[in-house]
Amino acid sequence: MYVPDHFAAEPADIATLLASGGLAQLITPTADGLVATPLPLLYDHDRHALLGHVARTNEHWQAAARATGDSLAILSGPDAYISPSFYPSKREHGRVVPTWNYLTAHVHGRLVAHEDPEWLRALVTRLTTQHEASFSAPWAVSDAPPAYIDGQLRAIVGLELPLTRVEAKVKLSQNRSAADQRGVIEGLAARDPAGTSARAETVAEAMAERLKP
């Protein structure tokens, strides 16, 4: 991934992206071509790995054994379109163009498949706990009949991506003046006054945090 120095992510940015647990794009190279799957991935700090699972009928888990190189997981943070009209410098000289602000991490590693039921049970329990945490009455794996869960576990295969290399990019208008950056923050807010676009709002918040003295 092309990462200019001014867009290089800090360790805290990388930690946030790894811990997000959101939908990732997992890509594995094989002799027959690329195999890609969108799936949520959980970061395990102790294993320094991303963990997830796919349906047993999904060939991706079998691609782990015949991969021709490292797999790539693309983790995406918030993103937003940036209009040239946001910049005060547009009114000064007009030498501005549209762009896109975003946070992303590319995680590389050799993919490993797991079929052990207890490994899978622990994984789905952790995934569920993480994603249900914001609910007032969170659902738990134990809420479902045990026999049903056992059947569901037989229908999936776990995937583990040990982190051997991480490339991360935080593109938040750091190459613009402080005035232009403030203009982007204000522009994103004015474009969405009701706060309905959580991604744009999060981009503005991340930019504002970096502008603090």
N, C-alpha and C positions, 0 to 999 in steps of 0.2 A: 504494500500500500504506500502511495506517495504521501509523505508527511513532512511538510516544510517545518523548520525549527519553531516558527511562531505558532504552529498548530499542534505541537507535540503535547501529548497528554501527561499530566502529573500522576504520580502513583495513586493519589486519592481518586482521580478520575477513573483510572483503570479498575481500582477496587470497587467503585460504584457500578461500573458497567458489568463486571463479573458477577456481582451480587444481585443484579437486577432480576435475574430469573425469568426474564421475558422471552418472547419468541425469538429464536435464533435460526440462522440458516446453516445447516451442517452439510459440508461438501466433501466427498471422498473420491480421490482419483483411482481409477481401475484401468486395466488394459482395454476394457470395453467402453471406456469413457467416464465422465463424471456422474456420480450418484449424489443427489441432493435431497434433503428433507428439511422442512420447517418444523421445529419442535422446541418446547421450552427446555432450557438447560439450567441446572442448579450447580452453583460453584461449591465444591467441597474444599475447604481451606486445608484440612489435614492431608488430603490426597493431592492437593494442588491440581485438581482436575474438574472438568465440567461433566456432569452426569445427566442422563436422560434416558428415554426409552422409546421404542417404536413398536408398531404392530409386528407380530411374528411373520406376517405375510409381506411385510415391507423388506425388500431385498437389501436395504442399507446395512442391516446388521451382518449379513453375509459378506458384504463388501469389505468389512473390517479385516477379514482373513485374506482377501485377495487385493488389498490396496497396493498401489504401486508407489506410494509415498505418504507423507503426512496428510491428515484431514485438516480442513479449515472450518472453524465455526465463526460466523459473522454475527456479532452482537451489536444491536442498534439501540442507541439512546434516543432522546427527543430530537426532532428536526423541524425546520421551518424555512419557508421561502422568504428571502430578504429582498424587498423592492428598493431600487435606487432612490425612490422618493422618500425613504426613511432618513437618508443622509443629509445633514445640513450642507455638506460640501457640494451637493448637487446644485444648490442655489448659488454657490460661489463660483464654480468653474464648469460644472456639468460633466466632468470626466468620471463618470460612475456607470456601473453596469449591474444587472441582477446577479444574485448568487444564492447559495443555500447554506444555512448553518446546521451543524449536526454534531453528534458525538457517536463514535463507533469504535469497536475493537475487533481485530482479526486474531483469532486464537488458533495456533497450530499445534498439532500433536498426532501421535500414532493411535488410531482408534482401536478400542478393545470392546468386545461384545460379552455380555454377562447373561447367563440363563438360569443361574441359581435362584430359586423362588424366594429365599430369605433375603438375598441381596436386593431383589426387585421389590419385595415387601417394604424393606427399609427405605428404599428410594421413593416409592410412591407415597409413603407416609410423610417423608420430609417435604416432597413437592406439594402435597396437599396442605400440610401445616403452613408452609410459606405463603401459598396463594389464598388460603382461607383466612389468614390472620386479620384481614381488614373487615371481615363480616362480624356482625353482632352475635350471630349464632353459627359459628363455623362448622362446616361439615367435616367429619373425620372418617378415615378408612374403616374404623371399627363400627361406624354407624350402619354399614352394609352387612348383610349376612355373610359369615365366614366362607361358606361354600361358594358363594357368588364371587367374592374377592379371589379365592383360590383359582376359580375358572378364568377370571380376568388376568391373573398373573401368568397363567399358562399361555395366554394369547399375546404376550408381549416379550420383548427381549431388551435388556438394558444395554446402554452404550456409555462408555467412559472415554473422555478425551483428556489424557494427561497433558498439562500445559508445558510445551517445550519452548515456545516462542509466542510473545504477545506484541502486536503492533496496535497502537491506539492513537486516535486522532480526535482532537477537540477543536472544531472549527467554529469559533464564536466571534468573528469579526475582530480578532486580535490584531490583524494587519491594518485596521482602520484607526483613525484618531479617536480619542476619548469622546469627543463631541459626536462623531458618527456612531460610535457604539451606543451612546445614550439615545441617539436618534432611532436606532434599531429597537432598543428596548421600548421606547415610547411608541414606535410605529407598530410593533407587535401587539401592544396593549390596545391601541386605537383601532387596529384592524379587527380585534376580537374583544370588544368592551364587556361582553357578557361572560368572558372567561370560559367559553365552550370548548376551545381547543387546548386541551391539557398539554399537548406536545409543544405548541408555540409558547404557551405560558411558561413551561419548564425551561425552554431555551432562553427566554427573557430573564428568568430568575438566575440561571447559570451565568449569564452575561453580567447581570447586576452584581452578583457575588464577586466576580473577578475585577469589577471596577471599584470595589470598596478600597479606600486608602489603607 
